[in-house]
Amino acid sequence: MTSRWFHQIATAIAVAAILGIPGASPGLAAKAKPAAAGKLVQPRENALTTPPPTIVGGIDTQAKHALVLEADTGAVLLDKSSDERIPPASMSKVMTAYLVFDYLKQGRAKLEDELPVSEKAWRTQGSKMFVQIGSRIKIDDLLRGMIIQSGNDACIVLAEGLGGSTEAFVEQMNQKAKEIGLKGSHFANVDGLPDPDHYMTARDLATLALRTIQDFPEYYHYYSEKEFRFHTVAANNREVDINQANRNPLLYKEMGADGLKTGHTEEAGYSLLGSVARDKRRVIVVLSGLPSMKARAEESGRLVEWAFREFSNYQLFAAGDKVDDAEVWLGSEAKVPITVAKDMVVTLPRRSRKDMKVTVAYDKPVPAPVKKGEPIGKVVVTASDMQPAEAPLIAGANVDRMGPVGRVAMAAAHLIWSRLH
């Protein structure tokens, strides 16, 4: 290679830099460039926004604690003291059931397995499925008795039969709670009866609902069943059928409700952990501290309808869609396409859709080599009445580093460019 030829290359690159051709200089300023919003379609299952945005709901509730959550995106539509500890009452049975489901999924138990009824289970107070001492009951029936009838006695039978004792089972509940991200919860029993060391938060209850739906779709149907008839033997040795209805008021409204659990104690008031799925969306609602069953039914229905009426999900990018082109420094290619690893779906107030802005941000330019899937930056969505939502951007292709001759030429060009400026 002659020095004259090298000089021509360097001069050409220097001129390119002066003219602002991409890839000519290694700037470090962050780039924020509007990106097309993409085609608005219905959200796909398990689409996530990272981190979940908190949306100012503009609505209140007479519940002391409340959380309304968009399941697919994690967007919080209403938040009222959701991180404060509350007595969960029978809503904590969702944690008991979660652990039983885990036993079943791991193959450590089967629905047909029969568990013995102890005197402790028979004598337990509060709501019951009316198990008889000395009998054996299938796990399938015990789950219905616990979830549909809210039977405290069913909880004891399950805990003793699977964990060896209620104390051992509670210990497992607390360990599992940590594993699935329940940061503000602690369990002292399996049935939710009042105990100062037994508490949850509305946010944890919503998380538990989501994990139940996602982790155990094969068992989630128990929460949508409206009644359960349990065949037992009464104290006078007479066989009877005890039929009890599910106490979740959302199940009796034509709104797509499919779970989860109510709760009530004098200390907790009337509470509800509910889930409603329709129009390819799922909304989780948590209410605690309501004054009556009527208030629980009315408030839960009102907030669910508000969530579906006032908000919608918008898919901005599908996994693999090109969001933008990032400039590459010292690369074999001047640019690399950048994309999202997962579908990007955001929840917006319908009235704020017209104000939505989508930007991409990354350090400019990206140094070569670039590996496909490598984090590049982030895409940020902003709109009125919501906090920004964002998702990571990744490289959509490999870009090799420029060869030695090219790197020397580029360095010389940059030196010339810097001196001229």
Secondary structure, 3 states (H helix, E strand, C coil): CCHHHHHHHHHHHHHHHHCCCCCCCCCCCEEEEECCCCCCCCCCCCCCCCCCCEECCCCCCCCCEEEEEECCCCCEEEEECCCCCECCHHHHHHHHHHHHHHHHHCCCCCCCCEEECCHHHHHCCCCCCCCCCCCEEEHHHHHHHHHCCCCHHHHHHHHHHHHCCHHHHHHHHHHHHHHCCCCCCECCCCCCCCCCCCEECHHHHHHHHHHHHHHCCCCHHHHHCCEEEEEEECCCCCEEEEEEECCCHHHHCCCCEEEEEEEEECCCEEEEEEEEEECCEEEEEEEEEECCHHHHHHHHHHHHHHHHHHEEEEEEECCCCEEEEEEEECECCCEEEEECCCCEEEEEEHHHHHHCEEEEEEECCEECCECCCCEEEEEEEECCCECCEEEEEEECCCECECCHHHHHHHHHHHHHHHHHC
